[in-house]
Each structure stands twice: as structure tokens, then as C-alpha cells.
Amino acid sequence: MKVTIIGQGYVGLTVALFASKSHQIVGFDIDSLRVESLSKGLSHVEGVSSHDLASAIFQGKLRFTTDPNEIDGSDIIVIAVPTPLNHERKPDLSYIQKACKTIGENLKNPALIINESTSYPGTVRNLIKPLIDEYSTKKIEHLFSVSPERVDPGREDFNQKNTPRLYSGLSPAASKRTYEFYSAFCDNLIEVSTPEVAEAAKLFENSFRQVNIALVNEFAQIAFALGISARETLDAAGTKPYGFMKFSPSTGVGGHCIPVDPSYLAHVAAEHGVSATFIERANEVNLEMPNYIASRVVADNGGSIKGKRIIVVGVAYKANIADLRETPAEILIEELRRLGASVSWHDPLVGQWKGEKSCELAEADIAIVVTKHDVISVQAIMNSAPYVFDTTGKVGAARQL
């Protein structure tokens, strides 16, 4: 069975590799440099080893292309493209729309089309199906379904095989074929009644995390004002064996999911006349955390950081990966520079970012730990500056969030 996966980022590439164990996979992407690199067996995604990638290519199970003509003849097409926010922090479905155009114009045979890209309820039914039908050069009866991605970059205990997967088709036939496809490489498939339920479940999963992270970030500010340790208080609350789930304060949220997905849910809620109060407030709290941290650092350093040499330790949004999507470090660095500081950053996993290079941990006036990778030693951080502010709770001798 020929399966084409549109988009070869964190989601598409992981699906491509796992699915290649059971199907013939074509990985389509418009980025020619990415396709060239992948075709050589070089992975750009944590959790996808270059060795496994090269092996699948060598066995003829997986190949990559930028040629949309190769979509034709596919039995299944999986849409795995980005669904970011625009400059107004509203849903941007332009990548999905372009994918639909590509599919409609190039697929000449009936196929099952599965959306894995995260979006609001109704996307498959009211956007993807109508667009593909519109762009098709002839009348073709495709099947449509959704199975929202649940990729967690860098995580080793859960992957495409053992993470429970939700799915639902626009018809029983679509649901049946979706099950047949994923069951070849996924252990636990959960069918829900409609695609809208699956789409909403994905958004709520990450809205739950967004709201709880915002709550604990807000509590960290309250605890500081009260003169008590937020982390000790959270540890104390965590001794309760039921009814409590521990979250930890941080610089904010990053990655593709948590900073983005709740806004998709809030958007569709507003379209239906419902106010997503908790979600909107959570977005505000988490987006303001970098500025709050900067204010704490300023207060601890005589009320001004103008001319101070500040090094931000770890700019990836998450420990032990190089993913920079929606990283709160960007907002923090911008605020520190606005306040007059000379800011550099150290992140050996990232290396280069926004035209700058990772600096050595040395000779700063102030160090701010945003992300503590395992390869960065606590001692090196403490030796880098006379004042160290830690947002992670992993550098015990530093000033704590």
C-alpha cells in the first residue's frame, strides 16, 4: 500500500518512519534542502535516528520528494503540516489549505485522507474535505478522517507505537480504513464518535496543561510576594496521594502544542459565542512570565540592568532537545535587551539561532537559567556569573523562581 505523508517535520517524519515498517511510504515536503538531507538518511528530529532512517531508505520502504506528482496513486495520504498562530495569535491554517490544494490537484484516484495536523473541531469536515473536492480536477469520492498527533519531542518512554491514538472518520468506511492503517504500527487505537470529538480532545489535552502551567506560574508570583518558597510549597502539596497533579513554575510555555493549541480552542469557542475565560487568562499569564522574570532580575540587581552582561542559559523550549518553536527565551531576551542589558546565550544543543551563536559560559554579570540541559553542568552555570537566577529548580544554589 502506498502512503504519502504531507509534511516532514516532527510529526510527519516520525509517522513516516514507524509506518514504513508496514507500508511503502513517500515523505513529501516543499523544503528541498530538508528533502535532500532526509534522502541521505540524516534526521533533523529528536526521536528519529539517522540510522533507522537510512535503513528504511535502503530497504526501499521510505523515500522523500518535493514532486507533487508523486502523490498520485497513493492509497492513503496523511496531512502532517504546521498549524501555527499568526501575528495576532489567531489560527493560521494556510499550510493545511496549501496541502489540500496540492492533494486535490495531483491525486487522480480515490484515497483515504487523514489529518494529523492539530486544528479546531470541524477542520476535516468543513475545510479539508471541501477544499480537496474543490481542487480536484475530476469528481473523486475520497474518504476522510482525523487522528490528531500526540508527538512529544525528545521523549523516550512514549512514541508512535505505544501512545494511545484517537481516530474517527467522516464515514464508517473511513474509520475502518484508518484503523487498518494505524493498527500496523500503533498498539492502542481508540475510535471516537466523530472527527470533531477527536479534534477537540487534542485541543483540550494541551489546554489543560496550559491552564495548569499558568496557575502554577501565577502561584510562583504569589509565593514570592508572601516570602515563601513556591517549589517547597508545591512539593508539600504533592504529598497528597489523590486530587492533586504537580506542575512546576517556569519561564512560560514553548513548543508547537501548548502555546498554540489552546488558542485554537478559544477561537472556535468565540465563533460559537462562548468565552474561553480560563484559556485566555492562561495565555496571558504564560506570555507575561518572561517579563516577570526580567523584573525579578532587575529588582535583585539594584533596580537596573543597563549595561550588564547577561547570559541566558538554554534557549530551547524544553530540556535535552534543540526545538526552538515558541520558546519563551525569545521574549525574555527581547525584554532584557529592551532594558539595556547586553545579552548573549548558551545552548550547546542549539548552536545557532536568529543569526547568533551559542556563547561560552563565562564572564557574565548575570546568568538566567531558562532551560537546563543535562550536558550543562550546575557548577559551570554557577561559575559563569556572580548572580544566577534559576527558573527551572535544577540549580539549587541560585536565586530561584
ZABA-482467 format. One record per residue (C-alpha): residue in three letters; residue number from 1; x, y, z. Coordinates in steps of 0.5 Angstrom, whole numbers, plus 500, padded with zeros to 3 digits. Example, Ala and Ser with C-alpha at 12.3 -4.5 7.8 and 13.67 -1.06 7.14 Angstrom:
// residues 2
ala:1:525:491:516
ser:2:527:498:514
***
This chain:
// residues 401
met:1:500:500:500
lys:2:503:507:498
val:3:502:512:503
thr:4:504:519:502
ile:5:506:524:508
ile:6:505:531:507
gly:7:510:535:511
gln:8:516:532:514
gly:9:517:536:521
tyr:10:517:533:528
val:11:510:530:526
gly:12:511:527:519
leu:13:518:524:520
thr:14:516:520:526
val:15:510:518:523
ala:16:514:516:516
leu:17:519:512:520
phe:18:514:508:524
ala:19:509:507:518
ser:20:515:505:514
lys:21:516:498:518
ser:22:509:496:515
his:23:508:501:509
gln:24:511:504:503
ile:25:512:511:505
val:26:513:517:501
gly:27:515:523:505
phe:28:513:530:501
asp:29:516:537:503
ile:30:516:543:500
asp:31:523:544:503
ser:32:528:542:498
leu:33:534:542:503
arg:34:530:538:508
val:35:528:533:503
glu:36:536:533:500
ser:37:538:532:507
leu:38:533:526:509
ser:39:534:523:503
lys:40:541:522:505
gly:41:539:519:512
leu:42:540:525:516
ser:43:535:526:521
his:44:533:533:524
val:45:528:531:529
glu:46:529:528:536
gly:47:527:521:537
val:48:528:519:530
ser:49:535:516:529
ser:50:539:517:523
his:51:541:510:523
asp:52:534:508:523
leu:53:532:513:517
ala:54:538:511:513
ser:55:536:503:514
ala:56:529:505:512
ile:57:531:508:506
phe:58:536:503:504
gln:59:531:497:504
gly:60:526:501:500
lys:61:521:503:505
leu:62:522:510:505
arg:63:523:516:500
phe:64:523:523:500
thr:65:521:528:495
thr:66:519:535:493
asp:67:515:533:487
pro:68:507:534:488
asn:69:506:529:482
glu:70:509:523:486
ile:71:502:524:491
asp:72:498:521:485
gly:73:497:513:486
ser:74:497:514:494
asp:75:492:509:498
ile:76:493:514:504
ile:77:495:521:505
val:78:497:524:512
ile:79:497:531:513
ala:80:502:533:518
val:81:504:540:517
pro:82:504:546:522
thr:83:498:550:524
pro:84:502:556:528
leu:85:499:562:530
asn:86:499:569:526
his:87:502:575:529
glu:88:495:577:532
arg:89:496:570:535
lys:90:490:567:531
pro:91:490:560:528
asp:92:494:560:521
leu:93:491:554:517
ser:94:495:557:511
tyr:95:499:550:511
ile:96:493:546:511
gln:97:490:550:506
lys:98:496:549:501
ala:99:497:542:503
cys:100:489:541:501
lys:101:491:545:494
thr:102:497:540:493
ile:103:493:534:494
gly:104:487:536:490
glu:105:491:538:484
asn:106:495:532:484
leu:107:491:526:487
lys:108:487:523:481
asn:109:485:516:485
pro:110:480:515:491
ala:111:484:515:497
leu:112:484:516:505
ile:113:486:523:507
ile:114:488:523:514
asn:115:489:530:518
glu:116:494:529:524
ser:117:495:537:524
thr:118:492:540:530
ser:119:486:544:529
tyr:120:480:546:532
pro:121:474:542:531
gly:122:470:542:524
thr:123:477:542:520
val:124:477:536:517
arg:125:469:536:515
asn:126:469:544:514
leu:127:475:546:511
ile:128:480:540:509
lys:129:474:536:505
pro:130:471:542:501
leu:131:478:544:499
ile:132:480:538:497
asp:133:474:537:493
glu:134:474:544:490
tyr:135:481:543:488
ser:136:480:536:485
thr:137:481:536:477
lys:138:475:531:477
lys:139:470:528:481
ile:140:473:523:486
glu:141:470:520:492
his:142:475:520:498
leu:143:475:518:505
phe:144:477:523:510
ser:145:479:522:518
val:146:483:525:523
ser:147:488:522:528
pro:148:491:528:532
glu:149:498:528:533
arg:150:501:527:540
val:151:508:527:539
asp:152:513:530:545
pro:153:520:531:542
gly:154:525:528:546
arg:155:521:523:550
glu:156:524:516:550
asp:157:518:513:554
phe:158:512:514:549
asn:159:513:514:542
gln:160:508:513:536
lys:161:508:506:538
asn:162:505:506:545
thr:163:502:513:545
pro:164:494:512:545
arg:165:492:514:539
leu:166:485:517:538
tyr:167:481:517:531
ser:168:475:518:527
gly:169:472:518:520
leu:170:467:522:517
ser:171:464:515:515
pro:172:465:508:518
ala:173:469:506:512
ala:174:474:512:513
ser:175:474:510:520
lys:176:475:502:519
arg:177:481:504:514
thr:178:484:509:519
tyr:179:484:503:524
glu:180:487:499:519
phe:181:493:503:517
tyr:182:495:505:524
ser:183:494:498:527
ala:184:500:496:523
phe:185:505:500:528
cys:186:500:503:534
asp:187:499:499:540
asn:188:493:502:542
leu:189:487:506:538
ile:190:481:509:541
glu:191:475:511:536
val:192:471:516:538
ser:193:464:518:535
thr:194:466:524:531
pro:195:472:527:528
glu:196:470:534:532
val:197:471:530:538
ala:198:478:527:537
glu:199:480:535:534
ala:200:477:538:541
ala:201:480:532:545
lys:202:487:534:543
leu:203:486:542:544
phe:204:483:540:551
glu:205:489:536:553
asn:206:494:542:552
ser:207:489:547:554
phe:208:489:543:561
arg:209:497:543:561
gln:210:497:551:559
val:211:492:553:565
asn:212:496:549:570
ile:213:502:552:568
ala:214:499:559:568
leu:215:496:557:575
val:216:503:555:578
asn:217:507:561:575
glu:218:502:565:578
phe:219:502:562:584
ala:220:510:563:584
gln:221:509:570:584
ile:222:504:570:590
ala:223:509:566:594
phe:224:515:571:592
ala:225:510:576:595
leu:226:509:572:601
gly:227:516:571:602
ile:228:515:563:602
ser:229:518:558:597
ala:230:514:556:591
arg:231:517:550:590
glu:232:517:548:597
thr:233:510:549:598
leu:234:509:545:591
asp:235:513:539:594
ala:236:509:540:600
ala:237:502:540:596
gly:238:505:534:592
thr:239:505:529:598
lys:240:497:529:598
pro:241:496:522:594
tyr:242:490:524:591
gly:243:486:530:588
phe:244:493:534:586
met:245:497:534:580
lys:246:504:537:581
phe:247:506:543:576
ser:248:513:547:577
pro:249:514:554:575
ser:250:518:556:569
thr:251:519:562:564
gly:252:513:560:560
val:253:511:555:555
gly:254:514:553:549
gly:255:514:548:543
his:256:508:547:538
cys:257:503:545:542
ile:258:502:548:549
pro:259:503:556:547
val:260:499:554:541
asp:261:493:549:541
pro:262:489:553:547
ser:263:488:559:542
tyr:264:485:554:537
leu:265:480:552:542
ala:266:479:559:545
his:267:478:561:537
val:268:473:556:536
ala:269:469:558:542
ala:270:469:565:541
glu:271:466:563:534
his:272:460:560:538
gly:273:459:565:543
val:274:463:562:548
ser:275:468:566:552
ala:276:474:561:554
thr:277:476:565:560
phe:278:481:561:563
ile:279:485:559:557
glu:280:485:567:555
arg:281:488:568:562
ala:282:493:562:562
asn:283:496:565:555
glu:284:496:572:558
val:285:500:569:565
asn:286:505:565:561
leu:287:506:570:556
glu:288:508:575:561
met:289:513:570:565
pro:290:519:572:562
asn:291:518:580:563
tyr:292:516:578:571
ile:293:523:574:571
ala:294:526:580:568
ser:295:523:585:573
arg:296:526:580:579
val:297:533:580:576
val:298:532:588:576
ala:299:530:588:583
asp:300:536:584:585
asn:301:541:588:582
gly:302:540:595:584
gly:303:534:597:580
ser:304:537:597:573
ile:305:541:592:569
lys:306:543:597:564
gly:307:550:596:561
lys:308:550:589:565
arg:309:553:583:561
ile:310:547:578:562
ile:311:548:570:559
val:312:541:566:558
val:313:543:559:559
gly:314:539:554:555
val:315:534:557:550
ala:316:531:551:547
tyr:317:524:551:550
lys:318:525:544:553
ala:319:531:541:556
asn:320:535:536:552
ile:321:532:538:546
ala:322:534:543:541
asp:323:527:545:539
leu:324:526:553:539
arg:325:519:553:537
glu:326:515:559:541
thr:327:521:559:546
pro:328:520:564:552
ala:329:527:565:552
glu:330:526:569:546
ile:331:521:574:550
leu:332:526:574:556
ile:333:532:576:551
glu:334:528:582:548
glu:335:526:584:555
leu:336:533:584:558
arg:337:536:588:551
arg:338:530:593:552
leu:339:532:594:559
gly:340:539:596:557
ala:341:543:589:558
ser:342:548:586:553
val:343:545:579:553
ser:344:548:573:550
trp:345:546:566:551
his:346:549:559:552
asp:347:546:553:549
pro:348:550:547:546
leu:349:544:543:543
val:350:542:549:539
gly:351:549:552:537
gln:352:546:558:532
trp:353:539:562:533
lys:354:537:568:530
gly:355:544:570:527
glu:356:547:569:533
lys:357:552:563:536
ser:358:552:560:543
cys:359:557:563:547
glu:360:561:560:553
leu:361:559:560:560
ala:362:564:565:563
glu:363:565:573:565
ala:364:558:575:565
asp:365:555:579:571
ile:366:548:576:571
ala:367:546:569:569
ile:368:539:567:568
val:369:537:559:567
val:370:531:558:562
thr:371:533:551:560
lys:372:537:546:564
his:373:540:541:559
asp:374:544:535:562
val:375:550:537:558
ile:376:550:544:562
ser:377:554:543:569
val:378:551:546:575
gln:379:558:548:577
ala:380:559:551:570
ile:381:553:555:571
met:382:555:558:578
asn:383:562:560:576
ser:384:559:564:570
ala:385:557:570:574
pro:386:556:572:581
tyr:387:549:573:581
val:388:545:567:578
phe:389:537:567:577
asp:390:534:560:576
thr:391:527:559:573
thr:392:528:551:573
gly:393:529:549:580
lys:394:535:545:578
val:395:541:550:580
gly:396:540:550:588
ala:397:545:555:590
ala:398:542:560:585
arg:399:536:565:586
gln:400:530:561:585
leu:401:524:563:581
***
